[in-house]
Amino acid sequence: MRYSAHLTLTDCLSKTRADAIPRREEGKGDSPTLASLLHRDRHGHMLRTFSKRLPVRRLQELSATSPVDCPICDGASKLDAPHPEVDLLRCTVCGHRFSRIKDGSSWERYDPLYYQETHRNWFAHPDLGLFDTIARRIENEPEPRSLIDVGCGNGNLLRHLAKRFGPNTEFVGIDLSLNETTPGIEFIQGDVLNTPFDRTFSVVVTLATIEHIADICSFAERLRSLTKPGGLVVVMTLNDDSLLYVTARTLRRLGIPIAFDRLYSRHHLHHFGRASLCHLLRDKGLRPEYAVVHNAPFRAIDVPAKSPVAAAFLRLAVVGINCFGWLTGKSYLQTVFCRYDRGT
């Protein structure tokens, strides 16, 4: 069993952590800090809304000189630890970690090699346990149902749900990558922040996507705008509070950076703890109702090693840490189920 803990909202937003995070105020943070200017989608492409405003040279100047406020609470941030690809920053108020790509490091490109080689295991062995957990929550939603998967990747979740619910539920997926045509599923190739929609959905799901996006506030607002009033929003991402991440940070301090360099690479721009994720969603009008921390399937683990022996060793090490994480309720993935209440 991979699911280590079912969390109530009180567990997800502990008072000591949540009360320390100030709510964002209208108009605050309007100055052109790097956090507000780096608007890129999860495929590393600069958004059109940004590219019309500032040239790339000016962006590079800002990245080298501008202070960076926390994108969740606007608190001041400081460099957390050295990393070869990014400046890893940590908010001094809410503790949220996020990355600034260093000059000379390229943004992650989500081309076919990303699915077929770099993260082959992740896409070849989807988390069917998580898919079934989501399906059980969807079953409680009133009919007729409509669902959109934001950042749907290769469409694994949509195909799984389409088999379970059939033609009575409308299924839509959007991603910058092209998907194979599948009966009963509408795939849209595009950027969710710029693609116009003339409809809303009773269920909005986004799995392992939000951590790739620089402008997480606009992304959370987009999730809300796609949701019907009273609808369900499901967000899955990594858990920076997990034993895996804590171990990686500890090993780096001991001079063993391989896990740290992998987990905090340019691949992920945001590293959410349970409190920071729930705070962001709540602040954008999405009320967290239920959360679960869990691990991915063993076969889905991708490790940065070319040698079969080294890869096997690293994979076993990750599995061991994940097992202890499961026992302690600190697994490395988190999924939050939210409700969009109009007027919040």
C-alpha positions in Angstrom: 0.0 0.0 0.0 1.5 3.3 -1.1 -0.8 5.8 0.6 0.7 6.7 3.9 -1.8 9.1 5.4 -5.1 10.7 4.8 -5.1 14.2 6.1 -7.9 16.5 7.2 -7.8 20.2 6.4 -6.5 20.8 9.9 -3.6 18.4 9.2 -2.9 20.0 5.9 -2.8 23.6 7.3 -1.4 23.4 10.8 -2.1 26.5 12.7 1.5 27.2 13.6 2.5 27.2 9.9 -0.6 28.6 8.2 -1.1 31.5 10.6 2.4 32.6 9.9 1.7 33.1 6.2 0.1 36.5 5.5 -2.6 36.6 2.8 -1.7 38.3 -0.4 -3.2 41.7 -0.7 -4.7 43.2 -3.9 -2.1 45.4 -5.6 0.8 44.1 -3.5 3.8 42.8 -5.3 3.1 44.8 -8.5 6.7 45.9 -8.8 8.6 44.1 -11.5 10.4 41.6 -9.4 11.8 38.5 -11.1 9.0 36.4 -9.5 6.4 38.4 -11.2 8.2 38.6 -14.6 9.2 35.0 -15.1 6.0 33.7 -16.7 6.8 30.4 -18.4 4.7 27.4 -18.9 5.8 24.0 -17.7 7.4 23.3 -21.0 9.9 26.1 -20.5 8.4 28.4 -23.2 8.0 32.1 -22.4 4.4 33.1 -22.4 3.2 35.5 -25.1 1.8 37.9 -22.5 5.4 38.3 -21.1 7.4 38.3 -24.3 5.5 41.4 -25.6 6.5 43.3 -22.5 10.2 42.8 -21.9 13.1 41.7 -24.2 15.1 38.6 -23.2 18.2 40.8 -22.5 16.3 42.8 -19.9 15.0 39.6 -18.3 18.6 38.3 -18.0 19.6 41.6 -16.3 16.7 41.2 -13.8 17.6 37.6 -13.1 21.1 38.6 -12.0 20.2 41.7 -9.9 16.6 41.7 -8.7 15.4 40.5 -5.4 12.9 37.7 -5.5 9.7 37.8 -3.4 8.0 34.6 -2.4 5.3 33.9 -5.1 2.9 32.6 -2.4 3.1 35.1 0.4 5.2 37.9 -1.0 7.7 37.4 1.9 11.4 38.0 1.4 13.5 35.0 0.2 17.1 34.0 0.6 19.4 31.6 -1.1 18.9 28.2 0.5 21.7 26.0 -0.8 24.1 25.9 -3.7 23.0 24.0 -6.8 24.7 23.6 -10.2 21.7 24.6 -12.3 19.5 26.9 -10.2 19.5 29.4 -7.4 17.4 27.6 -4.8 15.5 30.2 -2.8 13.5 29.7 0.4 10.9 32.1 1.8 11.8 33.5 5.2 8.1 33.8 6.1 6.3 30.7 4.9 9.2 28.4 4.1 8.3 27.8 0.4 11.2 26.7 -1.7 11.4 27.8 -5.4 14.1 28.0 -8.0 15.6 30.6 -10.3 17.3 29.2 -13.4 20.9 30.3 -13.5 22.4 32.1 -16.5 23.8 29.6 -18.8 21.4 26.8 -17.8 18.7 26.0 -20.3 15.1 25.6 -19.4 13.7 22.1 -19.4 12.4 21.1 -22.8 9.3 18.9 -22.9 10.0 17.2 -26.2 9.4 13.5 -27.0 12.7 12.5 -25.3 11.3 13.8 -22.1 8.5 11.1 -22.2 10.5 8.4 -23.9 13.8 8.6 -22.1 14.3 11.1 -19.3 11.1 10.0 -17.5 10.3 6.8 -19.4 9.4 4.9 -16.2 7.1 7.6 -14.9 4.9 7.6 -18.0 5.2 3.8 -18.7 4.0 2.9 -15.1 1.2 5.4 -14.1 0.0 5.5 -10.5 -3.3 3.5 -10.9 -3.8 3.7 -7.2 -4.0 7.4 -7.3 -6.1 7.3 -10.4 -8.6 5.1 -8.5 -8.6 7.4 -5.5 -9.5 10.3 -7.8 -12.2 8.2 -9.5 -13.8 7.5 -6.2 -14.0 11.2 -5.4 -15.4 11.9 -8.8 -18.2 9.3 -8.3 -19.5 11.6 -5.5 -19.9 14.5 -7.9 -23.4 15.2 -9.3 -24.1 14.2 -12.9 -23.7 15.2 -15.7 -20.0 15.4 -15.1 -17.3 17.1 -17.2 -13.6 16.8 -16.5 -10.4 18.6 -17.7 -6.9 17.3 -17.1 -4.6 20.3 -17.1 -1.1 19.3 -18.2 -2.4 15.9 -19.2 1.0 14.6 -20.4 0.4 11.4 -22.5 -3.2 11.2 -21.3 -2.9 8.2 -19.0 -5.3 9.5 -16.4 -8.0 10.5 -19.0 -7.9 7.1 -20.6 -8.2 5.3 -17.3 -11.2 7.4 -16.2 -12.8 7.2 -19.6 -12.8 3.4 -19.3 -14.4 3.7 -15.9 -17.1 6.3 -16.5 -17.8 5.9 -20.2 -19.5 8.3 -22.5 -21.7 9.9 -19.7 -18.8 12.0 -18.7 -17.1 14.6 -20.9 -13.3 14.3 -20.9 -10.9 17.0 -22.0 -7.1 17.2 -21.7 -4.8 20.1 -22.5 -1.0 19.9 -22.9 1.7 21.5 -25.0 2.5 18.0 -26.3 0.5 16.4 -29.0 -1.6 13.4 -27.9 -2.9 10.5 -29.9 -6.6 10.7 -30.8 -8.7 8.6 -28.4 -12.5 8.0 -28.7 -14.4 9.8 -26.0 -11.5 12.2 -25.1 -10.9 15.7 -26.5 -7.2 16.5 -26.5 -6.2 20.2 -26.9 -2.6 21.1 -27.7 -1.8 24.5 -26.2 -0.9 26.5 -23.2 -3.6 26.5 -20.6 -2.8 30.1 -19.5 -3.4 31.4 -23.0 -5.9 29.0 -24.6 -9.4 30.4 -24.5 -12.3 28.2 -23.2 -16.0 28.9 -23.6 -17.0 26.4 -21.0 -16.2 25.3 -17.4 -15.9 21.9 -15.9 -17.3 20.1 -12.8 -13.9 18.5 -12.2 -10.5 20.0 -12.8 -7.5 17.8 -12.3 -3.8 18.7 -12.6 -1.2 16.0 -11.7 2.6 16.8 -11.4 2.3 20.0 -13.3 2.1 23.0 -10.9 5.7 22.5 -9.8 6.9 23.1 -13.4 5.3 26.6 -13.7 6.9 29.8 -12.7 3.7 31.9 -12.3 1.9 29.6 -9.9 -0.6 32.3 -8.9 -1.9 32.7 -12.4 -2.0 29.0 -12.8 -4.1 28.5 -9.6 -6.4 31.3 -10.8 -6.7 29.5 -14.1 -7.7 26.3 -12.4 -10.4 28.2 -10.6 -11.7 29.9 -13.8 -12.1 26.5 -15.5 -14.1 25.2 -12.6 -17.9 25.4 -12.3 -19.1 26.9 -9.0 -19.1 24.1 -6.4 -16.8 22.0 -8.6 -14.0 19.7 -7.6 -10.3 20.6 -8.1 -7.5 18.0 -7.7 -3.9 19.1 -7.5 -1.0 16.6 -7.1 2.6 17.7 -6.7 5.8 16.8 -4.8 6.0 17.1 -1.0 9.0 19.2 0.1 8.2 18.1 3.8 8.7 14.5 2.9 11.4 12.2 4.2 12.9 11.9 0.7 13.5 15.7 0.4 14.7 16.0 4.0 17.2 13.2 3.4 18.4 14.8 0.2 19.1 18.1 1.9 20.8 16.3 4.8 23.1 14.3 2.5 24.0 17.5 0.6 25.3 19.0 3.8 27.3 15.8 4.4 28.9 16.2 1.0 26.7 13.8 -1.0 24.7 16.0 -3.4 23.4 13.5 -6.0 19.9 13.2 -4.6 19.7 16.9 -3.8 20.9 17.9 -7.3 18.3 15.7 -8.9 15.3 16.7 -6.8 16.0 20.4 -7.0 17.1 20.5 -10.7 15.8 23.0 -13.2 13.1 20.4 -14.0 11.0 21.7 -11.0 10.6 25.4 -10.3 8.5 25.0 -7.1 8.8 22.7 -4.1 5.6 22.8 -2.1 5.2 21.8 1.5 1.8 20.8 2.6 1.1 24.2 4.2 2.3 26.3 1.3 0.3 24.4 -1.3 -2.9 24.6 0.7 -2.3 28.3 1.3 -1.9 29.0 -2.4 -5.0 27.2 -3.3 -7.1 28.7 -0.5 -5.8 32.2 -1.4 -7.1 31.7 -4.9 -10.6 30.6 -3.9 -10.1 26.9 -3.9 -11.0 25.5 -0.5 -9.0 22.4 0.5 -11.3 19.6 1.7 -9.1 16.5 1.8 -5.5 15.6 1.2 -3.4 12.5 1.0 0.4 11.9 0.9 1.6 9.0 -1.0 4.4 7.5 -3.1 4.6 6.6 -6.8 4.8 2.9 -7.9 8.3 1.3 -7.6 8.5 0.8 -11.3 7.8 4.5 -12.0 11.0 5.6 -10.4 13.5 7.3 -12.8 17.1 7.7 -11.5 20.0 9.8 -12.9 22.4 6.9 -13.5 23.5 5.3 -16.7 25.1 2.2 -15.1 22.6 -0.6 -14.5 24.3 -1.3 -11.1 24.2 2.3 -10.0 20.6 2.7 -11.2 19.5 -0.3 -9.2 21.3 0.9 -6.1 19.8 4.4 -6.3 16.3 2.9 -7.0 16.5 0.6 -4.0 17.7 3.6 -1.8 14.7 5.6 -2.9 12.4 2.8 -2.2 13.8 2.3 1.3 13.4 6.0 2.1 9.9 6.0 0.7 9.0 3.0 2.9 10.1 4.9 5.9 8.2 8.0 4.6 5.1 5.9 4.4 5.5 4.7 7.9 6.0 8.2 9.3 3.3 9.9 7.1 6.0 11.8 5.1 5.7 10.4 1.6 7.1 12.3 -1.2 3.9 13.1 -3.2 0.8 15.0 -2.1 -2.6 15.3 -3.6 -5.1 17.9 -2.4 -8.8 17.9 -3.2 -10.4 21.3 -3.2 -13.9 22.9 -3.7 -14.5 26.0 -5.6 -17.0 28.0 -3.6 -18.1 31.1 -5.6 -17.3 34.3 -3.7 -14.4 32.9 -1.7 
